[in-house]
Amino acid sequence: MASILDRFKEGSTEEKVVDTSKKVKVGIIGTGWIAEAHVANYLRCPDVEIVAAADLIPGKAEKFCKDNGIEGARCYPDHKSMLDAEELDAVSVCTYNRTHAECTIYALEKGVNVLLEKPMCVTLEEAVEICKAEKKSGKILSIGFQPRFDENMKMVKKIVESGELGDVYYIQTGGGRRRGIPTPYGTSFIEDKTAGIGALADIGCYSLDMVLNAVGYPKPLTVSGYTSAFFGKDPVTFPGHPEYADLFSVDDFAAAFVRLEGGIILDFRISWAMNLDTPGDTIILGTKAGLRIPSTECWNGSIGGPLKIYRTIAGSDVETIVPERDNHEDNFYNKIRLFIDAVKEGGSAPVPSSQIIYNQAIIDGISRSAKCGREVTVEIPEI
Ligand SMILES: NC(=O)c1ccc[n+]([C@@H]2O[C@H](COP(=O)([O-])OP(=O)(O)OC[C@H]3O[C@@H](n4cnc5c(N)ncnc54)[C@H](O)[C@@H]3O)[C@@H](O)[C@H]2O)c1
């Protein structure tokens, strides 16, 4: 797990010259694991000043600030007290999933721009409330999908948009791990009261974003979903911490069959734990060609190997390999930098909620369908 975060630390791309005459005042809500990557990359922005941090656990924000070179930041016991006391331009919401919505909505209501970690939230209902608060505030809300800034991921979208595949009609996506339930710093990913959803939202949201973004984020119409938790509920899965099995109250595997507007079928599976190395590559089938994207354990950085395009030319089956580009170290920096640029320039959000609400709607549909044991319709109210 540590290697995933290491990939966000330093990048190689030359940083563009920025106007430092006015500093963007940033606050960090939730000073856990991912907040470190936010701070490390804000510190690379000479026009940003991290002035405040908040965490529910007494002393955690203070220790975090000291350990991460932002000793000058004022610390608060929760998001509300920080937002009430400070004049902030922007916040990073780095809390566990269950408090994403309340922190984001409160910040937007205070007129503060928000960079919200993925997944957007837990339920579709929360996502709708977040979008309403964003609309009312007129502020920037960007969702933390750093793979959007990866050159290989961008290539997937470019290939689809080029028309090379023809009309896309079927997508299979997913990925995940044989064993990899995330408990690096405790149980916030595996308890319903903090995470709300397991593998389905944690890493499932990335694979959904990769393909939905490539095909222009069509609206989901119906979902037939399945979730299970055979490994999370087994004490053997947590050597040294058998008690985690009792606390485990989310999914560790999910699968779904989703119908999207425009006639595209999305076949999805994701795993934190299973008796297999991979649940398969991502494939995008079109009427002229097919695209294979090799699987990864977690789509939060880049793709798992070179892209391959399959087509038939003059009666012969031909395969084209698209060389891989290695720039994923800069993805997290770009997520932060482009958010700050949008805050300063008043542009549109780098990863807009108008797209990610569909991602959340699918996750919500899978959870609902898994609970009731049949296909469900996705209805998204007007924002
Ligand atoms: N983009 C990525 O690559 C990436 C990687 C890891 C995690 N994440 C996401 O980041 C989020 C946080 O993950 P993490 O691993 O840092 O979790 P974590 O449990 O280590 O930290 C979350 C912190 O938020 C605090 N918190 C919760 N509600 C709060 C509130 N209302 N006010 C102030 N503090 C509050 C908790 O006390 C906790 O310390 C999750 O949603 C996760 O999905 C993203």
The ligand as an SDF file (V2000), in Angstrom:
LIG
                    3D

 44 48  0  0  0  0  0  0  0  0999 V2000
   -6.9950    9.5900   -4.2050 N   0  0  0  0  0  0  0  0  0  0  0  0
   -6.3850    8.5610   -3.6670 C   0  0  0  0  0  0  0  0  0  0  0  0
   -5.4970    7.9690   -4.2330 O   0  0  0  0  0  0  0  0  0  0  0  0
   -6.8190    8.0990   -2.3070 C   0  0  0  0  0  0  0  0  0  0  0  0
   -6.0020    7.1990   -1.5910 C   0  0  0  0  0  0  0  0  0  0  0  0
   -6.4050    6.8450   -0.3000 C   0  0  0  0  0  0  0  0  0  0  0  0
   -7.6090    7.3130    0.2190 C   0  0  0  0  0  0  0  0  0  0  0  0
   -8.3850    8.1620   -0.5340 N   0  0  0  0  0  0  0  0  0  0  0  0
   -9.6820    8.6510    0.0000 C   0  0  0  0  0  0  0  0  0  0  0  0
   -9.4220    9.6300    0.9850 O   0  0  0  0  0  0  0  0  0  0  0  0
  -10.3680    9.5430    2.0360 C   0  0  0  0  0  0  0  0  0  0  0  0
   -9.6430    9.4330    3.3520 C   0  0  0  0  0  0  0  0  0  0  0  0
   -8.8550    8.2760    3.3580 O   0  0  0  0  0  0  0  0  0  0  0  0
   -7.7010    8.0950    4.4360 P   0  0  0  0  0  0  0  0  0  0  0  0
   -7.0020    6.8260    4.0950 O   0  0  0  0  0  0  0  0  0  0  0  0
   -6.8840    9.3150    4.5590 O   0  0  0  0  0  0  0  0  0  0  0  0
   -8.5900    7.8850    5.7630 O   0  0  0  0  0  0  0  0  0  0  0  0
   -8.1470    8.0340    7.2690 P   0  0  0  0  0  0  0  0  0  0  0  0
   -9.1240    7.2640    8.0540 O   0  0  0  0  0  0  0  0  0  0  0  0
   -6.6740    7.7400    7.4110 O   0  0  0  0  0  0  0  0  0  0  0  0
   -8.3460    9.5960    7.5770 O   0  0  0  0  0  0  0  0  0  0  0  0
   -9.5810   10.2340    7.5980 C   0  0  0  0  0  0  0  0  0  0  0  0
   -9.5410   11.2570    8.7310 C   0  0  0  0  0  0  0  0  0  0  0  0
  -10.6990   12.1170    8.6040 O   0  0  0  0  0  0  0  0  0  0  0  0
  -11.0690   12.4860    9.9170 C   0  0  0  0  0  0  0  0  0  0  0  0
  -12.4350   13.0250    9.8840 N   0  0  0  0  0  0  0  0  0  0  0  0
  -13.5950   12.3860    9.5940 C   0  0  0  0  0  0  0  0  0  0  0  0
  -14.6570   13.2350    9.6360 N   0  0  0  0  0  0  0  0  0  0  0  0
  -14.1390   14.4610    9.9570 C   0  0  0  0  0  0  0  0  0  0  0  0
  -14.7100   15.7440   10.1530 C   0  0  0  0  0  0  0  0  0  0  0  0
  -16.0370   15.9440   10.0390 N   0  0  0  0  0  0  0  0  0  0  0  0
  -13.8890   16.7830   10.4630 N   0  0  0  0  0  0  0  0  0  0  0  0
  -12.5570   16.5840   10.5920 C   0  0  0  0  0  0  0  0  0  0  0  0
  -11.9410   15.3820   10.4290 N   0  0  0  0  0  0  0  0  0  0  0  0
  -12.7360   14.3390   10.1120 C   0  0  0  0  0  0  0  0  0  0  0  0
  -10.9010   11.2150   10.7270 C   0  0  0  0  0  0  0  0  0  0  0  0
  -10.8200   11.4660   12.1230 O   0  0  0  0  0  0  0  0  0  0  0  0
   -9.6110   10.6540   10.1370 C   0  0  0  0  0  0  0  0  0  0  0  0
   -8.4770   11.0500   10.8610 O   0  0  0  0  0  0  0  0  0  0  0  0
  -11.2730    8.3380    1.7230 C   0  0  0  0  0  0  0  0  0  0  0  0
  -12.4870    8.7840    1.2020 O   0  0  0  0  0  0  0  0  0  0  0  0
  -10.4840    7.5650    0.6770 C   0  0  0  0  0  0  0  0  0  0  0  0
  -11.3120    6.9000   -0.2590 O   0  0  0  0  0  0  0  0  0  0  0  0
   -8.0150    8.5660   -1.7600 C   0  0  0  0  0  0  0  0  0  0  0  0
  1  2  1  0
  2  3  2  0
  2  4  1  0
  4  5  1  0
  4 44  2  0
  5  6  2  0
  6  7  1  0
  7  8  2  0
  8  9  1  0
  8 44  1  0
  9 10  1  0
  9 42  1  0
 10 11  1  0
 11 12  1  0
 11 40  1  0
 12 13  1  0
 13 14  1  0
 14 15  2  0
 14 16  1  0
 14 17  1  0
 17 18  1  0
 18 19  2  0
 18 20  1  0
 18 21  1  0
 21 22  1  0
 22 23  1  0
 23 24  1  0
 23 38  1  0
 24 25  1  0
 25 26  1  0
 25 36  1  0
 26 27  1  0
 26 35  1  0
 27 28  2  0
 28 29  1  0
 29 30  1  0
 29 35  2  0
 30 31  1  0
 30 32  2  0
 32 33  1  0
 33 34  2  0
 34 35  1  0
 36 37  1  0
 36 38  1  0
 38 39  1  0
 40 41  1  0
 40 42  1  0
 42 43  1  0
M  CHG  2   8   1  16  -1
M  END
$$$$
